[in-house]
Amino acid sequence: MGQKEQISGLQMALLMYTAILATAVLLIPSISASFAMQDMWISPLWTVFVGATLVFGMYRLHLKFPGENLIQYIPRIVGRVPGVVMTMGLILVQVLFTGVIVREYSDFVIGAYLNKTPDIMIMFVMIAVCAYCVYQGIEVMGRCAIFFVPIFIFLIFIVSVLLIPEFDVTNFMPVLGNGILPSMKGSFVIHEWISEFVLISFLFPFLGKKEKALKWGMISLGAVIFSMVIVNSVGLLLFGSIAARLNYPVMAASRYISYGQFVEHVESVVLTIWVTGTFLKITVFYYVSVISISHFLKLKNYRTLIFPVGLWIIVLAKWTGHSALDVSIGISTTLVVIAMVIFYLFPMLLVVIAEMRFRKPKEGAR
């Protein structure tokens, strides 16, 4: 199953960073603004508890079952029959979310750039590239993260800096003018992204230095939440309450950038951010889905599943909704509940049961 492969703590943190943030960069500002208005920059901070408890919980399970991932130790914690039910539910949601991410990518590229290109072609090309990376294994994915994530972060930084002359600080006022409830409502959908940190349980077994698993997991969580605060702040400073009406505030913001006649049309930078980040995000979800199914079916080599799972992902991407609006509504409603139940409540229930049944961590892990 490729257990001899290893990645560093930094590579794991970068993979998780893009696996969470890639789609959030374009979608979260609009969703947060619709609930929190001028307090949208505060909304990501309310997700710290869920993120920290999830990362710590997955770390505790990693200590108790070293070298194994969530799919492998679910039956050992809750028993065979309940374990099969929970495992199937987790796998279905993993593949569903992968399909939704592919659909989000396709909708953005078609809506902003390639209006006449069939969506199936955009999906197929992205899945083909991600499938190749998944086939190469976790080490190649880690190297891709080391190469692409600094570019991803640098481009976000550049876009933010170039927009500074357009900022209106008064859009922040009044801070908590309607109390803390609006900002908490704005965090509701953000929890959907933060709950995806459950995927870190599939990366822990590949760490070369096991003792640094929790440290790098928390660093990744902190970086994600900080980046969400920055992205929401940029959207608020530029658009104010109008941000709630924009599908992609960051994309709209990039059109404001113009310095002389040589720094214009920065939309291509946003496309680069989206493509590089989404490539890594789909790759992580794709990889986790494939190895989850292979463990469930007790296959020796996960690579035999890459092609059929890829087709399944494309089918789900097409099935997700009739339009980008349908997908957006689903992300803000149904998928939030699914994510919080399957990606957060179920894993935390496993942590509680494991802590009661297995008092001491197994030998061989720190």
Buried (B, 14 or more C-beta within 10 A) or exposed (E): BBEEBBBBBBBBBBBBBBBBBBBBBBBBBBBBBBBBBBBBBBBBBBBBEBBBBBBBBBBBBBBBBBBBBBBBBBBBBBEEEEBBEBBEBBBBBBBBBBBBBBBBBBBBBBEBEEEEEEBEEBBBEBBEBBBEBBBBBBBBBBBBBBEBBEEBBEBBEBBBEBBEEBBEEEBBEEEEEEEEEBBBBBBBBBBBBBBBBBBBBBBBBBBEEBEBBBEBBBBBBBBBBEBBBBBBBBBBBBBBEEBBEBBBBBBBBBEEBBEEEEEEEBBEBBBEBBBBBBBBBBBBBBBBBBBBBBBBEEBEEBBEBBEEBBEBBBEBBBEBBEEBEEBBEBBBEEBBEBBBEBBBEBBBBBBEEBEEEBEEBEEEBE
